[in-house]
Structure formats: C-alpha cells, structure tokens
Amino acid sequence: MKESVVILCGGGPAPGINTVISSVGKVFLKNGYRVIGLHEGYKGLFSKDRKIVDLDFETLDGIFTRGGSHLKMSRFKPKNSDFSTDFFVENNVKLLVTIGGDDTASTANRISKYLEENKVNISNIHVPKTIDNDLPLPEGSPTFGYHSAKDEGVKIATTVCEDARTSQNWFVLAAMGREAGHLAFGIGTACHFPMIIIPEMFNKTSISAEKIAQLVISSIIKRRIMGLNYGAAIISEGVFHFMSDEEIKSTGVNFTYDAHGHPELFNVSKAHVFNMVIQRKMKTYNLNIGTRPVELGFEIRCCRPIGFDLSLCTLLGNGVYTLFRQGHSKCMVTVDPIGDASPLFLKDVEDENGKVKPRLVDVNSQRVQSVLNYNLHYLTAEDVETAKAYLPDTENYVFTRILNWE
C-alpha cells in the first residue's frame, strides 16, 4: 500500500489555508505519496463516519489562491479516550499535517504521543495559523493569514475613516484578537487612527470598560481642540479576556450566559458594547457627539490571501516536506524572514500546564512607542485647561493618567 500523508484543519479560518493545503499536497504527490484530506478536523479524524478525500494535483492547483478552507474545519477537541490507531494503520499514514492554532497543535502533540505509545510510528508537523499573530514564532515571523486579514481590515477601516470625515462623526471599531492586540494595532497604525486600544497597553493598571471609554473620549476631545470633529478608534476584543464577569456585566449589555454563568461574548458585537459604554459616558457630560460601531471579525477571516501570504504559505508547505525528510516531528514549521524553514518544537514554547504561551504586542518597543507618541491623538497635561470647555474633570482623561504611565 502506498504511504500517505493526512492533512486536517482545526479552529477558525484564516487567509492562506488553501495555499498551505495546496503546497503540502503538491510536494508530497510529486514525491510519490498519497495525499488524504480530512474534513471536520479532529472531529472527523476519530469519527466512525469520517469524510476523507484523496487530493489530486488538479484539485490542489485549483484551490491555491482561494480564501476559506477546502477542508471543512472544526473546533472539536478530542479526549484521550477518543483516540484510536485504526485510521492511521488502515491508510498507511506516515505524516499527520495539522493546520491551526495553539489548541490544534497541542492536540496533535497528544495524538503523536498516543501513537508512539501504541507502537505506531507516525510523524506530526504543525503549520501555525491565526489572524491574531499571537503564536510564539521567531522574531520577525508572522503567523500566516495575519497580513491578509490586516489588509482586508485596512480596506474596511479606510472606508470608515472617509465616512467619518464626510459625515463628521466618530466610529468605534472592534477587531479580533483573543489575548493579543496585533490585529487592532496593525490596522489602526496603517490607517492613522487617532486612538488604538489593545490589552497590552494596560500593563500598569487593570482593564475596565470605564477606562476604555475614557481613552476614546480623550481622543475625541483632543481632536475637537485641534478643530477636527470626526475620527475613529479601534479596540482589540482581547480586552474582554482580562475583565471579570462582573466587569463585563457592568457594561449593561444583555448577554446570554453559558452553563457556568459566564457571558457568551461571541453572541454580541464587541463594537456595539464599546460604543454603548462610550455613549453612556459622554451623555453624563451632555456631549452630543455621535459614535457608530463597526465590527471587524468574521468578515476578514476568509478573504483571498494577499501576495505576502501566498508566498509565505508556499514556503511553509514546502517546509513541511523538508522537515519530514529531516526526520522532525512534534514541531511547528516556521519560515524566517530570509525564507529558510526550521522546526519549532512545542516543548520549547509550552508553559508548565502544556499551554502554548501567546506572543503579545511589546508596548515598550520602538515600533509601538513611535505610534503611541506620534500618531495617536489624546489629551495631555498641557490640554487640561483648554479641555475644560468640554469636560470639568479633564485631568481624568489625560492619556498617561488613565493608563497609570505617569
């Protein structure tokens, strides 16, 4: 029986998944392997009625530039009791290629250990995927999909900026980002947004809805002083991951709740939540300034990958074969800025609980500080007296005081 390689995708979509599938499949077909595509991720892998497809060159050639994923995805996380060696043995599988984030990678690592314990010799190589750019890859190496999602977000955000200028209004945007603010910061920087809010900025104080509202209002009033009656603020949804349930409930939004009593954030537009908090705060000062919410979420996950990701995903796919030939397993494939592929072993980036540590935005870096200092608009100590025409307690809206950076 011909040796085979299996490809599955876990988690949510990201631009470039099809490019990876195509690149991995083509190089293995070229070298005599059967290439099996597995639908529904780990749910499909251990299901009795699993859906598999033999990927041929024509199919792979046709999906290369498409957004979304040719292989259906799933967030299913199997228990150890779900594991079985049957599929791997029956199909003479030599390599399991997983495409996904940290959870997908950690599960693949568990499966590899299980197969090893059961005397089934199969390699596993993970291709790190997330538009959040928060996996701990080597310095200067983005996760695939990030730049394409950012580019799509910039297109939307640029249009929003023009609407703000034309209608003399403010817009409040929310961008995806589980714990890290890379996407919001990248979009906001590219569009010269006067206010960008990411969780990493709260490194010296706790995150609250009150402080988020203060930061946006600080920018609104600063722009008023500058003679600009419009603008936009972008906020990373990751701030919610550092708020208590009580703090989230204090926003006054009608959430649905899970079985444990936690607010189900995925059912609510984060931009709407932020906008309502800001509006309520401004009304306490009788500020008649309109703000409108815009969500940057599912709209940017399945866009066509831009040239950067098409090239990066090609190198990642080729890199899977390179690492496999070198005998590597239980690792992620990475490509450095030069274009060289190398393994990043999960054991080197896991914490004591086996969780992959996220890569956060370094707010102290020159790159971030230059944007915070030169591009954002917010009240400073020098603006306190002038801003009292709008806010009696202006000192509470000084940017550095809100963040406790003084």
NORUR-V950284 format. One record per residue. N is the residue number from 1. RES is the residue in one small letter. OMEGA is omega in whole degrees, -180 to 180 (* if undefined). D_FIRST is the distance of its C-alpha to the first C-alpha in whole Angstrom. Layout:
n:N res:RES omega:OMEGA d_first:D_FIRST
n:N res:RES omega:OMEGA d_first:D_FIRST
//
This chain:
n:1 res:m omega:-178 d_first:0
n:2 res:k omega:175 d_first:4
n:3 res:e omega:-175 d_first:6
n:4 res:s omega:173 d_first:9
n:5 res:v omega:-179 d_first:13
n:6 res:v omega:178 d_first:15
n:7 res:i omega:174 d_first:19
n:8 res:l omega:-179 d_first:21
n:9 res:c omega:180 d_first:25
n:10 res:g omega:178 d_first:28
n:11 res:g omega:-179 d_first:32
n:12 res:g omega:-178 d_first:34
n:13 res:p omega:173 d_first:33
n:14 res:a omega:179 d_first:34
n:15 res:p omega:179 d_first:34
n:16 res:g omega:180 d_first:32
n:17 res:i omega:-180 d_first:29
n:18 res:n omega:178 d_first:27
n:19 res:t omega:177 d_first:28
n:20 res:v omega:179 d_first:26
n:21 res:i omega:-179 d_first:23
n:22 res:s omega:-177 d_first:23
n:23 res:s omega:177 d_first:23
n:24 res:v omega:-177 d_first:21
n:25 res:g omega:-177 d_first:18
n:26 res:k omega:-176 d_first:20
n:27 res:v omega:178 d_first:19
n:28 res:f omega:174 d_first:16
n:29 res:l omega:-180 d_first:15
n:30 res:k omega:-178 d_first:17
n:31 res:n omega:168 d_first:15
n:32 res:g omega:-179 d_first:12
n:33 res:y omega:167 d_first:10
n:34 res:r omega:-179 d_first:10
n:35 res:v omega:-177 d_first:13
n:36 res:i omega:173 d_first:14
n:37 res:g omega:-177 d_first:18
n:38 res:l omega:179 d_first:19
n:39 res:h omega:174 d_first:22
n:40 res:e omega:171 d_first:25
n:41 res:g omega:-178 d_first:24
n:42 res:y omega:176 d_first:24
n:43 res:k omega:179 d_first:26
n:44 res:g omega:-176 d_first:23
n:45 res:l omega:-175 d_first:20
n:46 res:f omega:178 d_first:22
n:47 res:s omega:179 d_first:23
n:48 res:k omega:179 d_first:22
n:49 res:d omega:-178 d_first:22
n:50 res:r omega:179 d_first:20
n:51 res:k omega:179 d_first:20
n:52 res:i omega:179 d_first:17
n:53 res:v omega:174 d_first:17
n:54 res:d omega:-177 d_first:15
n:55 res:l omega:178 d_first:17
n:56 res:d omega:-174 d_first:17
n:57 res:f omega:-178 d_first:20
n:58 res:e omega:178 d_first:23
n:59 res:t omega:-178 d_first:23
n:60 res:l omega:180 d_first:22
n:61 res:d omega:-176 d_first:25
n:62 res:g omega:-176 d_first:27
n:63 res:i omega:-169 d_first:27
n:64 res:f omega:-174 d_first:28
n:65 res:t omega:-176 d_first:32
n:66 res:r omega:172 d_first:32
n:67 res:g omega:-179 d_first:34
n:68 res:g omega:-180 d_first:32
n:69 res:s omega:176 d_first:29
n:70 res:h omega:177 d_first:26
n:71 res:l omega:-179 d_first:24
n:72 res:k omega:-173 d_first:27
n:73 res:m omega:179 d_first:28
n:74 res:s omega:176 d_first:29
n:75 res:r omega:-178 d_first:32
n:76 res:f omega:179 d_first:30
n:77 res:k omega:-175 d_first:30
n:78 res:p omega:171 d_first:28
n:79 res:k omega:179 d_first:30
n:80 res:n omega:-180 d_first:28
n:81 res:s omega:179 d_first:29
n:82 res:d omega:-173 d_first:26
n:83 res:f omega:176 d_first:23
n:84 res:s omega:179 d_first:20
n:85 res:t omega:-170 d_first:17
n:86 res:d omega:-175 d_first:15
n:87 res:f omega:-176 d_first:14
n:88 res:f omega:-179 d_first:13
n:89 res:v omega:-177 d_first:11
n:90 res:e omega:-176 d_first:10
n:91 res:n omega:178 d_first:8
n:92 res:n omega:-178 d_first:7
n:93 res:v omega:178 d_first:10
n:94 res:k omega:-178 d_first:12
n:95 res:l omega:172 d_first:15
n:96 res:l omega:178 d_first:17
n:97 res:v omega:179 d_first:20
n:98 res:t omega:179 d_first:23
n:99 res:i omega:-177 d_first:26
n:100 res:g omega:-179 d_first:29
n:101 res:g omega:-174 d_first:32
n:102 res:d omega:179 d_first:33
n:103 res:d omega:179 d_first:32
n:104 res:t omega:-180 d_first:29
n:105 res:a omega:-178 d_first:28
n:106 res:s omega:178 d_first:30
n:107 res:t omega:178 d_first:28
n:108 res:a omega:179 d_first:24
n:109 res:n omega:178 d_first:26
n:110 res:r omega:180 d_first:27
n:111 res:i omega:180 d_first:23
n:112 res:s omega:179 d_first:22
n:113 res:k omega:179 d_first:25
n:114 res:y omega:-180 d_first:23
n:115 res:l omega:179 d_first:20
n:116 res:e omega:179 d_first:21
n:117 res:e omega:-179 d_first:24
n:118 res:n omega:174 d_first:21
n:119 res:k omega:175 d_first:19
n:120 res:v omega:-173 d_first:16
n:121 res:n omega:180 d_first:16
n:122 res:i omega:177 d_first:16
n:123 res:s omega:173 d_first:18
n:124 res:n omega:175 d_first:20
n:125 res:i omega:-176 d_first:22
n:126 res:h omega:175 d_first:25
n:127 res:v omega:-174 d_first:27
n:128 res:p omega:-175 d_first:30
n:129 res:k omega:169 d_first:32
n:130 res:t omega:176 d_first:35
n:131 res:i omega:-179 d_first:38
n:132 res:d omega:180 d_first:40
n:133 res:n omega:-171 d_first:40
n:134 res:d omega:175 d_first:40
n:135 res:l omega:-172 d_first:37
n:136 res:p omega:177 d_first:38
n:137 res:l omega:178 d_first:37
n:138 res:p omega:-179 d_first:39
n:139 res:e omega:177 d_first:42
n:140 res:g omega:-179 d_first:42
n:141 res:s omega:179 d_first:38
n:142 res:p omega:170 d_first:38
n:143 res:t omega:-179 d_first:36
n:144 res:f omega:-178 d_first:34
n:145 res:g omega:-177 d_first:36
n:146 res:y omega:-176 d_first:39
n:147 res:h omega:178 d_first:41
n:148 res:s omega:178 d_first:40
n:149 res:a omega:178 d_first:41
n:150 res:k omega:-180 d_first:44
n:151 res:d omega:178 d_first:45
n:152 res:e omega:177 d_first:44
n:153 res:g omega:179 d_first:47
n:154 res:v omega:178 d_first:49
n:155 res:k omega:180 d_first:49
n:156 res:i omega:-177 d_first:50
n:157 res:a omega:178 d_first:53
n:158 res:t omega:177 d_first:54
n:159 res:t omega:178 d_first:55
n:160 res:v omega:179 d_first:57
n:161 res:c omega:179 d_first:59
n:162 res:e omega:177 d_first:60
n:163 res:d omega:179 d_first:61
n:164 res:a omega:-179 d_first:63
n:165 res:r omega:-177 d_first:65
n:166 res:t omega:-175 d_first:66
n:167 res:s omega:-178 d_first:67
n:168 res:q omega:178 d_first:68
n:169 res:n omega:173 d_first:66
n:170 res:w omega:175 d_first:63
n:171 res:f omega:177 d_first:60
n:172 res:v omega:-178 d_first:58
n:173 res:l omega:173 d_first:54
n:174 res:a omega:-180 d_first:51
n:175 res:a omega:178 d_first:48
n:176 res:m omega:-180 d_first:45
n:177 res:g omega:-171 d_first:44
n:178 res:r omega:177 d_first:43
n:179 res:e omega:-175 d_first:45
n:180 res:a omega:-176 d_first:46
n:181 res:g omega:-176 d_first:48
n:182 res:h omega:-175 d_first:46
n:183 res:l omega:179 d_first:46
n:184 res:a omega:-179 d_first:49
n:185 res:f omega:-179 d_first:50
n:186 res:g omega:179 d_first:49
n:187 res:i omega:-179 d_first:50
n:188 res:g omega:179 d_first:53
n:189 res:t omega:-178 d_first:54
n:190 res:a omega:-176 d_first:52
n:191 res:c omega:-178 d_first:55
n:192 res:h omega:176 d_first:58
n:193 res:f omega:180 d_first:58
n:194 res:p omega:175 d_first:61
n:195 res:m omega:175 d_first:60
n:196 res:i omega:-180 d_first:56
n:197 res:i omega:178 d_first:56
n:198 res:i omega:-176 d_first:52
n:199 res:p omega:-178 d_first:52
n:200 res:e omega:179 d_first:52
n:201 res:m omega:-178 d_first:56
n:202 res:f omega:-177 d_first:57
n:203 res:n omega:179 d_first:57
n:204 res:k omega:178 d_first:60
n:205 res:t omega:179 d_first:61
n:206 res:s omega:178 d_first:59
n:207 res:i omega:176 d_first:58
n:208 res:s omega:177 d_first:60
n:209 res:a omega:179 d_first:60
n:210 res:e omega:-178 d_first:64
n:211 res:k omega:177 d_first:63
n:212 res:i omega:178 d_first:60
n:213 res:a omega:180 d_first:63
n:214 res:q omega:-179 d_first:65
n:215 res:l omega:180 d_first:63
n:216 res:v omega:180 d_first:63
n:217 res:i omega:176 d_first:67
n:218 res:s omega:180 d_first:67
n:219 res:s omega:179 d_first:66
n:220 res:i omega:-178 d_first:67
n:221 res:i omega:177 d_first:71
n:222 res:k omega:179 d_first:70
n:223 res:r omega:177 d_first:69
n:224 res:r omega:178 d_first:72
n:225 res:i omega:179 d_first:75
n:226 res:m omega:-179 d_first:73
n:227 res:g omega:-179 d_first:74
n:228 res:l omega:-175 d_first:70
n:229 res:n omega:-178 d_first:70
n:230 res:y omega:178 d_first:66
n:231 res:g omega:180 d_first:63
n:232 res:a omega:176 d_first:60
n:233 res:a omega:177 d_first:58
n:234 res:i omega:-175 d_first:54
n:235 res:i omega:177 d_first:53
n:236 res:s omega:179 d_first:50
n:237 res:e omega:179 d_first:49
n:238 res:g omega:179 d_first:48
n:239 res:v omega:-179 d_first:52
n:240 res:f omega:-177 d_first:51
n:241 res:h omega:180 d_first:49
n:242 res:f omega:176 d_first:52
n:243 res:m omega:175 d_first:54
n:244 res:s omega:176 d_first:55
n:245 res:d omega:-180 d_first:55
n:246 res:e omega:179 d_first:58
n:247 res:e omega:179 d_first:59
n:248 res:i omega:179 d_first:56
n:249 res:k omega:-178 d_first:58
n:250 res:s omega:178 d_first:61
n:251 res:t omega:178 d_first:60
n:252 res:g omega:179 d_first:62
n:253 res:v omega:-180 d_first:58
n:254 res:n omega:178 d_first:57
n:255 res:f omega:162 d_first:54
n:256 res:t omega:-175 d_first:52
n:257 res:y omega:179 d_first:51
n:258 res:d omega:-176 d_first:48
n:259 res:a omega:-179 d_first:48
n:260 res:h omega:179 d_first:49
n:261 res:g omega:-180 d_first:52
n:262 res:h omega:179 d_first:50
n:263 res:p omega:179 d_first:51
n:264 res:e omega:-173 d_first:48
n:265 res:l omega:-176 d_first:48
n:266 res:f omega:-180 d_first:46
n:267 res:n omega:-175 d_first:48
n:268 res:v omega:173 d_first:51
n:269 res:s omega:179 d_first:51
n:270 res:k omega:178 d_first:52
n:271 res:a omega:178 d_first:54
n:272 res:h omega:179 d_first:56
n:273 res:v omega:-180 d_first:56
n:274 res:f omega:-177 d_first:58
n:275 res:n omega:180 d_first:60
n:276 res:m omega:179 d_first:62
n:277 res:v omega:-180 d_first:62
n:278 res:i omega:-179 d_first:64
n:279 res:q omega:180 d_first:66
n:280 res:r omega:-180 d_first:67
n:281 res:k omega:-179 d_first:68
n:282 res:m omega:-180 d_first:70
n:283 res:k omega:177 d_first:72
n:284 res:t omega:178 d_first:74
n:285 res:y omega:-177 d_first:75
n:286 res:n omega:177 d_first:76
n:287 res:l omega:-179 d_first:74
n:288 res:n omega:-178 d_first:73
n:289 res:i omega:-177 d_first:70
n:290 res:g omega:173 d_first:67
n:291 res:t omega:-177 d_first:63
n:292 res:r omega:-176 d_first:60
n:293 res:p omega:174 d_first:57
n:294 res:v omega:-178 d_first:54
n:295 res:e omega:174 d_first:50
n:296 res:l omega:-176 d_first:47
n:297 res:g omega:-177 d_first:44
n:298 res:f omega:-177 d_first:42
n:299 res:e omega:-173 d_first:43
n:300 res:i omega:-175 d_first:42
n:301 res:r omega:-174 d_first:38
n:302 res:c omega:179 d_first:36
n:303 res:c omega:177 d_first:38
n:304 res:r omega:179 d_first:37
n:305 res:p omega:177 d_first:36
n:306 res:i omega:-176 d_first:39
n:307 res:g omega:-180 d_first:38
n:308 res:f omega:-178 d_first:38
n:309 res:d omega:176 d_first:35
n:310 res:l omega:179 d_first:33
n:311 res:s omega:-179 d_first:34
n:312 res:l omega:-177 d_first:33
n:313 res:c omega:174 d_first:30
n:314 res:t omega:-180 d_first:28
n:315 res:l omega:177 d_first:29
n:316 res:l omega:179 d_first:28
n:317 res:g omega:176 d_first:24
n:318 res:n omega:-179 d_first:24
n:319 res:g omega:177 d_first:25
n:320 res:v omega:-180 d_first:22
n:321 res:y omega:179 d_first:20
n:322 res:t omega:-179 d_first:23
n:323 res:l omega:178 d_first:23
n:324 res:f omega:179 d_first:20
n:325 res:r omega:180 d_first:20
n:326 res:q omega:177 d_first:23
n:327 res:g omega:-179 d_first:21
n:328 res:h omega:177 d_first:23
n:329 res:s omega:-179 d_first:23
n:330 res:k omega:-177 d_first:25
n:331 res:c omega:170 d_first:27
n:332 res:m omega:174 d_first:28
n:333 res:v omega:177 d_first:28
n:334 res:t omega:176 d_first:31
n:335 res:v omega:-178 d_first:33
n:336 res:d omega:-178 d_first:36
n:337 res:p omega:178 d_first:39
n:338 res:i omega:-179 d_first:38
n:339 res:g omega:-179 d_first:35
n:340 res:d omega:179 d_first:33
n:341 res:a omega:178 d_first:30
n:342 res:s omega:-180 d_first:30
n:343 res:p omega:171 d_first:29
n:344 res:l omega:-173 d_first:31
n:345 res:f omega:-175 d_first:31
n:346 res:l omega:-179 d_first:32
n:347 res:k omega:-178 d_first:33
n:348 res:d omega:-178 d_first:36
n:349 res:v omega:179 d_first:37
n:350 res:e omega:173 d_first:37
n:351 res:d omega:-175 d_first:40
n:352 res:e omega:179 d_first:41
n:353 res:n omega:179 d_first:40
n:354 res:g omega:179 d_first:36
n:355 res:k omega:178 d_first:37
n:356 res:v omega:-177 d_first:37
n:357 res:k omega:-178 d_first:40
n:358 res:p omega:174 d_first:41
n:359 res:r omega:-177 d_first:42
n:360 res:l omega:174 d_first:46
n:361 res:v omega:178 d_first:48
n:362 res:d omega:-176 d_first:51
n:363 res:v omega:179 d_first:54
n:364 res:n omega:-180 d_first:56
n:365 res:s omega:180 d_first:54
n:366 res:q omega:-179 d_first:56
n:367 res:r omega:-177 d_first:54
n:368 res:v omega:-179 d_first:54
n:369 res:q omega:180 d_first:58
n:370 res:s omega:179 d_first:59
n:371 res:v omega:-179 d_first:58
n:372 res:l omega:-175 d_first:60
n:373 res:n omega:-171 d_first:63
n:374 res:y omega:-173 d_first:63
n:375 res:n omega:-179 d_first:61
n:376 res:l omega:175 d_first:62
n:377 res:h omega:180 d_first:65
n:378 res:y omega:-179 d_first:67
n:379 res:l omega:175 d_first:70
n:380 res:t omega:180 d_first:71
n:381 res:a omega:-179 d_first:74
n:382 res:e omega:-177 d_first:76
n:383 res:d omega:-170 d_first:76
n:384 res:v omega:-177 d_first:77
n:385 res:e omega:-179 d_first:80
n:386 res:t omega:-176 d_first:79
n:387 res:a omega:180 d_first:77
n:388 res:k omega:174 d_first:79
n:389 res:a omega:-180 d_first:80
n:390 res:y omega:-174 d_first:77
n:391 res:l omega:179 d_first:76
n:392 res:p omega:-180 d_first:79
n:393 res:d omega:-173 d_first:77
n:394 res:t omega:-177 d_first:75
n:395 res:e omega:178 d_first:74
n:396 res:n omega:-177 d_first:72
n:397 res:y omega:174 d_first:70
n:398 res:v omega:-173 d_first:70
n:399 res:f omega:-175 d_first:66
n:400 res:t omega:179 d_first:66
n:401 res:r omega:178 d_first:68
n:402 res:i omega:-177 d_first:66
n:403 res:l omega:-179 d_first:63
n:404 res:n omega:180 d_first:65
n:405 res:w omega:-180 d_first:65
n:406 res:e omega:* d_first:68
//
